[in-house]
Amino acid sequence: MALHNRKPTADYEPPFPYLPSDISAMARGLKGTEKEQAKAKEDAFVGVGRTGGSQGHTECEDAEKAVEMLMKDGREGGIIVSNHGGRQVDGAIPSILALQRILSSKKVQEAKNPLPGSNKKKFHVLFDSGIRTGSDILKAVMLGADAVLIGRPYVYASILGGQAGVEQVIQHLLADLEITMGLSGWDSLDEVRGKGLKSVLASVKGDMKGEMVGVEDEEEEEILIKVDC
């Protein structure tokens, strides 16, 4: 926090009951005191400037709503697909399954890959929860994630070794990722980004094709997979 000139908040009590609509209104300056609005903006991070994002999405419908909300004004934004490490609801669906469902949405794919010259801002999809190895990173990227986040590994490392411990964990993850990619025959993440969706859908459908939307077989790099969200 000191790096960003921030101080811990010790005198704030969250509102009860928690009403997302009220938080959203305060974040946009439509309700509450100036202090409540500032806190809501920080917590919700829906963005009032050029960018915006929100974390904790596991439903396709929520992701599509985020596309509509963040992109309608021409703003660049995105979501973090996460079940918060299973700490909030221990029976929640795995984040990797949520990622596959969300990135199978045509609306999300179109927002993630705006056509050249369209002047549309890119919609980013980040992945969180369960990243422990290089192969975990590779799986998320193959499903189409733009980037991944780590939580507990860096916290544990910080407790044990401070900054050096955190740096060591990140170095181990990157090294493991490079080894996994090398053993799989790939040189960069761009080679595999999003290429796993077709295989996942084919295995779920029980065939070897998946359902394509307006593309030919030779255009697999640009496929949009149509599924029910």
C-alpha positions, 0 to 999 in steps of 0.5 A: 500500500505504501508503494501507491501512497495508500493507508489502511482503512480502519474506521470503515464498517461495510453497509448491512445488508449488502445491496449490490445496486446501492454499491453500484449507485454510490460508485457512480456518484448517484447515492451516498456521501462523498466518503461512501462514494469514494469507498464504493469506487475503490471496492467495486472498481467498475471504473469511471475513467477509461478502464474498468473491471470486476472480479468474482464472475463465474456465470456466463450471463454475468460476463455478458452483462459486463461486456454490455456495461463496460463497453457501451461507452467505448471504454476498455475493461474486463472481468476476473473469472474467480470463485475466490479460491473457494473461500466464499462458497466451498461448493462453488463451481471450479473457476476453470469450468467457469472460464470455459463457459464464459469464453464459449460465449459469442458475445464475450469472444467478439468483445475480446477480439474486436475487428481491426479498424472498428475502434472498439476497445478490447474486453479482457478476461483474466483468470484467478483461483487455483494457479499453482503450477506452470501447467495451470497457467497454460490451461487457462491461456489455452481456454482464452484467458488474457492473463492469470492471477495468483493469491495464496502462493505469494502470500505464503511466500511473503510470510516465509521470505518477504520480497525474496520469497515472492520473487522466488515463487514467481520465478518458479511459476515462470520456469515451470511454465517455460518447461511445460510449453517446451515439452509440449512443443510451443514457443510462446503463449500466443501460439496456444491462446484460445486454442483449447476451447474447441477440444473442450467443447468436442469432448463435452459434446462427445464428438470431434468437431464442436459447433462452429459459427460462421467460419470455415475449417481453415479459419480455426484460429478465428473460431467462435464456439457456440454453446448454451450459456 
